[in-house]
Amino acid sequence: MNRTGIFLAVAGVLALIALVAGVPRLSRPTVITTPDPLVRPTPKTVSNGSLTMTGRLSHPFVGLGHQDVFATVDLRAAEVPGAARSAVNLALVIDRSGSMSGFKLNQAKQAARQLISQLSPTDRLAIVHYGSDVKSLDGMLATTSNKEKMFAYVDGIWDDGGTNIGAGLTTGRDVLLAARNEFKVNRLILISDGQPTEGLIEFDGLTAIVRDIRSYGVSVSSVGVGDDFNEQLMSGFAEVGAGAYAYLQDASQLAAIFQKDLNAAGTQVARGVSLTFRVPKGAQLQRVLGYSQVTRRMEGDSELVTVALPDFAAAQQERVVAHFTVDAVTAGDTIDVSALDLSYLDVLADGAVHGEARLSAMTTDQVKVVMDNRDKDAIVFAARARAADNTAKAAESIEQGDRDGARKWLQANEVLFDEAGSVAGAPAMEEDRQNQKKLEVGIDQASTQEEGKLLQKQIRTQARRDYGLMGSTY
């Protein structure tokens, strides 16, 4: 090879080396990672029968440590447009004690007459009235001729004696059970204006009677009239008896209430309704707001808390609010707050229905994530139910003659309304504020003991609705 060839060969090698040296060394590609997007747990809706259940958490994300979380469960019955009212086996139980004398008893009798007039020949009605003793007209189909007997019987009711509610209830039960198996819907409506003074007078004993009536598939609605009846007892009857509760300032409203309850019974779509919170280890259910008759039991590591709900008429809505605490340890985990088990007898399908949903929260160490992802509806519902606690305490203060204390309890709700308004917007709580103002005005204007009694009943009725007992509070 001549010198020129050698020179060119060397130059080529040097150029190749230079070229290789100038190229960046191959290495594994650099991967730029971004945190996974936060997936917010959403409300859970289950609808596999005549009831639709929607469960949601106030805080889909929870911070580390010991945290409060509120679960709200909305239950809505199916609408049945154009459906005829079903035949009802009904017992009307009327307090005719001395305190019902005059206007109240006359109005109760007039309302009973109107109820009789609205019954169809396939309905069955028994009429019970009680004072110290009990008298009854056995149940009969509401044919034209039987209606005349019912009218005559109502005309013969006169005030007399004390208030033996227990005897009235047991007699109402017995006259209903005689035909219970012939009807899909069995209902007892109790009306009273007073405290129990004879026979069983204790809360536990009387509610045990209602619980026994309920065990036969009979629902119990209670109507309190005037300012002397024990509203805690009467509303307890409705809770245990799966019926409705009504407070009437005067007896002139009875006819409308009887009609409403008859329609509710006759358009029933679900009965024997129960909601069970299945609470796993790591979460605790502190209480179900507004419900005093809950059952608790352990099953393995889980606690089962069961709430008995009212029978549902078409389109009826109820809400359950429960207060939980959870313990979050590590960010990025999922915490199962509770499983929801809904069970009932679907009247339309004539069969048992069971629905399940699971409520879970994500843990995070970012306060902003917790605050930005709060569920607005659940926050409002929880604030309303928590405020109902204060409202009920205000009624207790009025009962004790402490009006200043009642005002303080109501004023404490302003903090809850403000907190919820900051999340959901002020308009979301405006109706709650207006309702509270009306109660505060009532405290200022109530100048007599009787007015105070009426006010405390109005307050407790408002608290019942705010807890979520909407469709079953007339």
C-alpha positions as CSV (number, residue, x, y, z in Angstrom):
1,M,0.0,0.0,0.0
2,N,1.5,3.4,-1.0
3,R,1.8,6.3,1.4
4,T,-1.3,7.9,0.1
5,G,-3.4,4.8,0.8
6,I,-2.0,4.4,4.3
7,F,-2.7,8.1,5.1
8,L,-6.3,7.8,3.9
9,A,-6.9,4.5,5.8
10,V,-5.5,6.1,9.1
11,A,-7.6,9.2,8.5
12,G,-10.7,7.1,8.0
13,V,-10.1,5.2,11.2
14,L,-9.5,8.4,13.1
15,A,-12.7,9.9,11.7
16,L,-14.7,6.8,12.7
17,I,-13.3,7.0,16.2
18,A,-14.2,10.6,16.4
19,L,-17.7,9.9,15.1
20,V,-18.2,7.1,17.7
21,A,-16.8,9.2,20.5
22,G,-19.2,12.0,19.6
23,V,-22.4,9.9,19.8
24,P,-24.0,9.7,23.3
25,R,-23.8,6.3,24.8
26,L,-26.9,4.3,24.6
27,S,-28.6,3.8,28.0
28,R,-32.1,2.8,29.4
29,P,-34.6,5.5,28.6
30,T,-35.4,8.0,31.4
31,V,-39.0,7.3,32.6
32,I,-40.8,10.4,34.0
33,T,-43.4,9.2,36.5
34,T,-46.5,11.1,37.6
35,P,-48.6,10.2,40.5
36,D,-51.7,8.2,39.7
37,P,-54.8,10.4,39.5
38,L,-56.9,10.3,42.6
39,V,-60.0,8.2,42.1
40,R,-62.8,9.6,44.2
41,P,-65.2,6.9,45.7
42,T,-68.7,7.7,44.3
43,P,-72.1,7.2,45.9
44,K,-73.4,3.7,45.6
45,T,-76.9,3.1,44.2
46,V,-78.7,-0.3,44.3
47,S,-82.1,-0.9,42.8
48,N,-83.3,-4.4,42.4
49,G,-86.9,-4.2,43.6
50,S,-89.5,-1.6,44.7
51,L,-86.9,0.3,46.7
52,T,-83.8,2.2,45.5
53,M,-81.0,2.7,48.0
54,T,-78.2,5.3,47.6
55,G,-75.4,5.4,50.0
56,R,-72.7,8.1,50.2
57,L,-70.0,9.3,52.6
58,S,-69.4,12.9,53.7
59,H,-65.7,12.3,53.3
60,P,-64.7,10.1,50.3
61,F,-61.1,11.0,51.3
62,V,-60.0,10.9,54.9
63,G,-56.8,12.2,56.5
64,L,-54.4,10.2,58.6
65,G,-55.4,9.5,62.2
66,H,-58.7,9.2,63.9
67,Q,-61.4,10.7,61.7
68,D,-65.2,11.4,61.8
69,V,-67.2,10.3,58.7
70,F,-71.0,10.4,58.2
71,A,-72.8,8.0,56.0
72,T,-76.1,8.9,54.5
73,V,-78.4,6.3,53.0
74,D,-81.4,7.5,51.0
75,L,-84.3,5.1,50.3
76,R,-86.9,5.8,47.7
77,A,-89.9,3.7,46.9
78,A,-91.0,3.2,43.3
79,E,-93.8,5.2,41.9
80,V,-96.9,3.3,40.8
81,P,-98.8,5.7,38.6
82,G,-102.4,4.8,38.1
83,A,-102.4,1.8,40.4
84,A,-105.5,1.2,42.4
85,R,-105.3,1.3,46.2
86,S,-105.0,-2.2,47.7
87,A,-107.6,-3.5,50.1
88,V,-106.6,-2.8,53.7
89,N,-107.3,-4.5,57.0
90,L,-107.5,-1.6,59.4
91,A,-108.1,-1.0,63.1
92,L,-108.8,2.5,64.3
93,V,-108.0,2.8,68.0
94,I,-109.4,6.0,69.6
95,D,-108.7,7.5,73.0
96,R,-112.0,8.5,74.6
97,S,-110.6,9.3,78.0
98,G,-111.9,12.4,79.9
99,S,-109.3,14.7,78.4
100,M,-110.8,14.1,74.9
101,S,-114.1,15.5,76.1
102,G,-115.8,18.0,73.8
103,F,-114.2,19.3,70.7
104,K,-111.4,16.7,70.4
105,L,-113.7,13.7,70.6
106,N,-116.3,15.3,68.3
107,Q,-113.6,15.9,65.7
108,A,-112.2,12.4,66.2
109,K,-115.7,10.9,65.6
110,Q,-116.2,13.1,62.6
111,A,-112.8,12.0,61.1
112,A,-113.8,8.4,61.7
113,R,-117.0,8.9,59.8
114,Q,-115.1,10.4,56.9
115,L,-112.6,7.5,57.0
116,I,-115.5,5.0,56.9
117,S,-117.0,6.9,53.9
118,Q,-113.8,6.5,51.9
119,L,-113.4,2.8,52.4
120,S,-114.2,0.4,49.6
121,P,-116.2,-2.8,50.0
122,T,-113.0,-4.9,50.0
123,D,-111.5,-3.0,52.9
124,R,-112.0,-4.2,56.5
125,L,-112.3,-1.9,59.5
126,A,-112.5,-2.6,63.2
127,I,-113.1,0.3,65.6
128,V,-111.7,0.3,69.2
129,H,-112.1,3.0,71.8
130,Y,-110.6,3.1,75.2
131,G,-110.7,5.1,78.5
132,S,-110.2,3.1,81.6
133,D,-111.8,0.2,79.8
134,V,-111.9,-0.9,76.2
135,K,-114.8,-1.4,73.8
136,S,-114.7,-2.5,70.2
137,L,-116.6,-3.2,67.1
138,D,-115.2,-6.3,65.4
139,G,-113.8,-5.9,62.0
140,M,-116.1,-6.1,59.0
141,L,-115.9,-5.4,55.3
142,A,-116.9,-1.9,54.4
143,T,-120.0,-2.8,52.5
144,T,-122.9,-0.3,52.4
145,S,-124.9,-2.1,55.1
146,N,-121.8,-2.6,57.3
147,K,-120.9,1.1,56.9
148,E,-124.2,2.0,58.5
149,K,-123.3,-0.2,61.5
150,M,-119.9,1.5,61.7
151,F,-121.5,5.0,61.6
152,A,-123.9,4.1,64.4
153,Y,-121.1,2.7,66.5
154,V,-119.0,5.8,66.1
155,D,-122.0,7.9,67.2
156,G,-122.2,6.0,70.4
157,I,-118.7,6.8,71.5
158,W,-118.6,9.0,74.6
159,D,-115.7,10.3,76.8
160,D,-115.1,8.4,80.0
161,G,-112.3,7.4,82.3
162,G,-108.5,7.4,82.3
163,T,-106.0,6.5,79.5
164,N,-105.3,2.8,79.2
165,I,-103.3,2.9,75.9
166,G,-101.9,-0.6,76.4
167,A,-105.4,-2.2,76.6
168,G,-106.5,-0.2,73.5
169,L,-103.4,-1.5,71.6
170,T,-103.9,-5.1,72.5
171,T,-107.6,-5.1,71.6
172,G,-106.7,-3.4,68.3
173,R,-104.2,-6.2,67.7
174,D,-106.7,-8.9,68.4
175,V,-109.4,-7.6,66.1
176,L,-106.9,-7.2,63.3
177,L,-105.4,-10.6,63.6
178,A,-108.8,-12.3,63.1
179,A,-108.4,-11.5,59.4
180,R,-104.7,-10.8,59.0
181,N,-104.0,-13.7,56.6
182,E,-106.7,-12.5,54.2
183,F,-105.0,-9.2,53.5
184,K,-101.6,-8.1,52.2
185,V,-101.7,-4.9,54.2
186,N,-102.7,-4.7,57.9
187,R,-102.6,-1.4,59.7
188,L,-103.4,0.0,63.2
189,I,-104.0,3.7,63.7
190,L,-103.8,5.0,67.2
191,I,-105.1,8.4,68.3
192,S,-104.5,9.8,71.8
193,D,-104.3,13.2,73.4
194,G,-102.8,12.2,76.8
195,Q,-100.3,10.3,78.9
196,P,-101.0,6.7,79.8
197,T,-102.5,6.7,83.3
198,E,-103.8,3.1,83.7
199,G,-102.6,-0.4,82.9
200,L,-99.1,-0.4,81.5
201,I,-97.7,3.1,81.6
202,E,-93.9,2.5,81.1
203,F,-92.3,3.2,77.8
204,D,-90.6,-0.2,77.5
205,G,-93.8,-2.1,78.3
206,L,-95.9,-0.2,75.9
207,T,-93.4,-0.3,73.0
208,A,-93.1,-4.1,73.7
209,I,-96.9,-4.4,72.9
210,V,-96.3,-2.5,69.6
211,R,-93.3,-4.7,68.8
212,D,-95.5,-7.7,69.3
213,I,-98.1,-6.3,67.0
214,R,-95.4,-5.6,64.4
215,S,-94.2,-9.2,64.6
216,Y,-97.5,-10.3,63.0
217,G,-96.8,-8.1,60.0
218,V,-99.1,-5.3,61.2
219,S,-97.8,-1.7,61.0
220,V,-98.7,0.9,63.7
221,S,-99.3,4.6,63.0
222,S,-99.7,7.0,65.9
223,V,-101.5,10.3,66.0
224,G,-101.0,12.7,68.9
225,V,-103.6,15.5,69.4
226,G,-103.2,18.6,71.5
227,D,-100.6,19.5,74.1
228,D,-100.7,16.8,76.7
229,F,-99.8,13.5,74.9
230,N,-96.4,11.9,75.4
231,E,-94.8,12.6,72.0
232,Q,-91.7,10.5,72.7
233,L,-93.9,7.5,73.4
234,M,-96.2,8.1,70.4
235,S,-93.3,8.6,68.0
236,G,-91.6,5.5,69.6
237,F,-94.7,3.5,68.6
238,A,-94.3,4.6,65.0
239,E,-90.6,3.7,65.0
240,V,-91.2,0.3,66.5
241,G,-94.4,-0.3,64.6
242,A,-93.0,0.7,61.1
243,G,-95.8,3.2,60.6
244,A,-96.1,6.9,60.6
245,Y,-96.2,9.6,63.3
246,A,-98.4,12.7,63.2
247,Y,-98.7,15.6,65.6
248,L,-101.8,17.7,65.4
249,Q,-102.3,20.9,67.2
250,D,-106.1,20.4,67.1
251,A,-108.3,17.6,66.1
252,S,-109.8,19.3,63.1
253,Q,-106.9,17.9,61.0
254,L,-107.7,14.3,61.9
255,A,-109.7,13.6,58.8
256,A,-106.8,14.5,56.5
257,I,-104.4,12.5,58.5
258,F,-106.6,9.4,58.4
259,Q,-107.0,9.7,54.7
260,K,-103.2,10.1,54.2
261,D,-102.5,7.1,56.3
262,L,-105.1,5.0,54.5
263,N,-103.6,5.9,51.2
264,A,-100.1,5.1,52.4
265,A,-101.2,1.7,53.6
266,G,-103.2,1.0,50.5
267,T,-100.3,1.9,48.1
268,Q,-97.7,0.0,50.1
269,V,-94.8,-1.4,48.0
270,A,-92.4,-2.6,50.7
271,R,-92.7,-3.8,54.2
272,G,-90.5,-5.5,56.8
273,V,-87.8,-3.1,55.7
274,S,-84.5,-3.2,57.6
275,L,-81.1,-1.7,56.9
276,T,-78.0,-3.3,58.4
277,F,-74.6,-1.6,58.6
278,R,-71.9,-4.2,58.5
279,V,-69.0,-2.4,60.1
280,P,-65.5,-4.0,59.6
281,K,-62.6,-3.9,62.0
282,G,-60.9,-0.5,61.8
283,A,-64.2,1.5,61.7
284,Q,-66.7,2.2,64.4
285,L,-70.4,3.1,64.1
286,Q,-71.0,5.6,66.9
287,R,-74.8,6.0,66.4
288,V,-77.6,6.1,63.9
289,L,-79.0,9.6,64.3
290,G,-82.7,9.8,65.2
291,Y,-83.2,6.1,65.8
292,S,-83.4,4.8,69.3
293,Q,-84.4,1.2,68.5
294,V,-81.3,-0.3,66.8
295,T,-79.9,-3.7,67.4
296,R,-76.1,-4.5,67.6
297,R,-74.4,-7.8,67.3
298,M,-70.9,-9.2,66.4
299,E,-70.3,-11.5,63.5
300,G,-66.6,-12.4,63.3
301,D,-64.6,-9.2,63.3
302,S,-67.5,-7.1,62.0
303,E,-70.3,-5.4,64.0
304,L,-73.8,-5.6,62.6
305,V,-76.0,-2.6,63.4
306,T,-79.6,-3.0,62.2
307,V,-82.2,-0.3,61.9
308,A,-85.9,-1.2,61.4
309,L,-87.5,1.2,58.9
310,P,-91.1,2.1,58.1
311,D,-93.2,0.3,55.6
312,F,-92.9,2.2,52.3
313,A,-95.8,3.5,50.2
314,A,-95.3,4.3,46.6
315,A,-92.9,7.2,46.1
316,Q,-92.1,7.5,49.8
317,Q,-88.7,8.6,50.8
318,E,-86.7,8.2,54.0
319,R,-83.1,8.9,54.9
320,V,-80.7,7.3,57.5
321,V,-77.7,9.2,58.7
322,A,-75.0,7.3,60.7
323,H,-71.9,8.7,62.4
324,F,-68.7,6.6,62.0
325,T,-65.1,7.0,63.1
326,V,-62.2,5.5,61.2
327,D,-58.5,5.1,61.9
328,A,-56.3,5.9,58.8
329,V,-52.7,4.7,59.1
330,T,-51.1,4.9,55.6
331,A,-51.8,7.3,52.8
332,G,-53.1,5.6,49.6
333,D,-55.1,2.9,51.4
334,T,-58.7,2.1,51.0
335,I,-60.8,1.9,54.2
336,D,-64.0,0.0,54.2
337,V,-66.3,2.1,56.3
338,S,-69.4,-0.1,56.1
339,A,-71.3,-2.5,53.9
340,L,-75.0,-1.8,53.6
341,D,-77.5,-4.7,53.6
342,L,-81.1,-3.8,52.7
343,S,-83.8,-6.4,53.2
344,Y,-87.5,-6.2,52.7
345,L,-90.6,-7.9,51.4
346,D,-91.5,-6.5,48.0
347,V,-95.2,-6.2,48.0
348,L,-95.5,-5.7,44.3
349,A,-93.4,-8.7,43.4
350,D,-94.6,-10.7,46.4
351,G,-91.1,-11.8,47.4
352,A,-88.1,-11.1,49.5
353,V,-85.5,-8.7,48.2
354,H,-81.9,-8.2,49.4
355,G,-79.6,-5.4,48.2
356,E,-76.0,-4.7,49.1
357,A,-73.6,-1.8,48.7
358,R,-70.2,-1.0,50.1
359,L,-69.0,2.4,51.3
360,S,-65.3,3.0,51.2
361,A,-63.0,6.0,51.7
362,M,-59.4,6.6,50.4
363,T,-56.7,7.7,52.8
364,T,-54.5,10.7,52.1
365,D,-51.9,12.8,53.8
366,Q,-53.1,15.9,51.8
367,V,-55.5,18.1,53.7
368,K,-56.5,19.9,50.5
369,V,-57.6,16.6,48.9
370,V,-59.8,15.8,51.9
371,M,-61.4,19.2,51.9
372,D,-61.8,19.5,48.1
373,N,-63.5,16.1,47.7
374,R,-66.2,16.3,50.4
375,D,-69.6,15.1,49.2
376,K,-71.8,18.2,49.2
377,D,-75.1,16.3,49.6
378,A,-73.8,14.1,52.4
379,I,-72.3,17.1,54.2
380,V,-75.7,18.9,54.1
381,F,-77.7,15.8,55.2
382,A,-75.3,15.1,58.1
383,A,-75.4,18.7,59.2
384,R,-79.2,18.6,59.2
385,A,-79.3,15.4,61.2
386,R,-76.7,16.7,63.7
387,A,-78.7,19.9,64.1
388,A,-81.7,17.8,64.8
389,D,-79.9,16.6,67.9
390,N,-79.7,20.1,69.2
391,T,-83.3,20.8,68.2
392,A,-84.5,17.8,70.2
393,K,-82.4,19.1,73.2
394,A,-84.1,22.4,72.8
395,A,-87.5,20.7,73.2
396,E,-86.2,19.1,76.4
397,S,-85.1,22.5,77.7
398,I,-88.6,23.9,77.0
399,E,-90.2,20.9,78.8
400,Q,-88.0,21.8,81.8
401,G,-89.0,25.5,81.6
402,D,-85.6,26.6,80.4
403,R,-86.3,28.8,77.4
404,D,-82.8,30.4,77.5
405,G,-81.3,26.9,77.3
406,A,-83.6,26.1,74.3
407,R,-82.4,29.2,72.5
408,K,-78.8,28.2,73.1
409,W,-79.3,24.8,71.6
410,L,-80.9,26.3,68.5
411,Q,-78.2,28.9,68.2
412,A,-75.6,26.1,68.3
413,N,-77.0,24.9,65.0
414,E,-75.7,28.1,63.3
415,V,-72.1,26.6,63.4
416,L,-73.3,23.4,61.7
417,F,-75.2,25.4,59.0
418,D,-72.2,27.6,58.4
419,E,-69.9,24.6,58.0
420,A,-72.2,22.9,55.6
421,G,-72.9,26.1,53.7
422,S,-69.2,26.6,53.2
423,V,-69.1,23.3,51.3
424,A,-72.4,23.2,49.5
425,G,-73.1,26.9,49.2
426,A,-75.3,29.1,51.5
427,P,-78.5,28.4,49.6
428,A,-78.3,24.7,50.5
429,M,-79.0,25.5,54.1
430,E,-81.4,28.4,53.7
431,E,-84.5,26.4,54.4
432,D,-82.9,25.0,57.5
433,R,-82.1,28.5,58.8
434,Q,-85.7,29.6,58.1
435,N,-87.2,26.7,59.9
436,Q,-84.9,27.4,62.9
437,K,-85.9,31.1,62.9
438,K,-89.6,30.0,63.2
439,L,-88.8,27.9,66.2
440,E,-86.8,30.7,67.8
441,V,-89.8,33.1,67.3
442,G,-92.0,30.5,68.8
443,I,-89.8,30.4,71.9
444,D,-90.1,34.2,72.2
445,Q,-93.9,34.2,71.7
446,A,-94.9,31.3,73.9
447,S,-96.2,33.0,77.0
448,T,-98.2,30.2,78.7
449,Q,-97.5,26.7,79.8
450,E,-99.9,25.3,77.2
451,E,-98.1,27.2,74.4
452,G,-94.8,25.9,75.7
453,K,-96.1,22.3,75.4
454,L,-97.3,22.9,71.9
455,L,-94.0,24.4,70.9
456,Q,-92.0,21.5,72.2
457,K,-94.1,19.1,70.1
458,Q,-93.5,21.3,67.1
459,I,-89.8,21.3,67.7
460,R,-89.6,17.5,68.1
461,T,-91.6,17.0,64.9
462,Q,-89.2,19.2,63.1
463,A,-86.3,17.3,64.6
464,R,-87.8,14.0,63.4
465,R,-88.0,15.3,59.8
466,D,-84.4,16.6,60.0
467,Y,-83.1,13.3,61.1
468,G,-84.4,11.9,57.8
469,L,-87.8,10.5,58.8
470,M,-89.6,12.4,56.1
471,G,-92.2,10.2,54.5
472,S,-93.2,8.7,57.9
473,T,-93.8,12.1,59.6
474,Y,-97.1,13.7,58.7
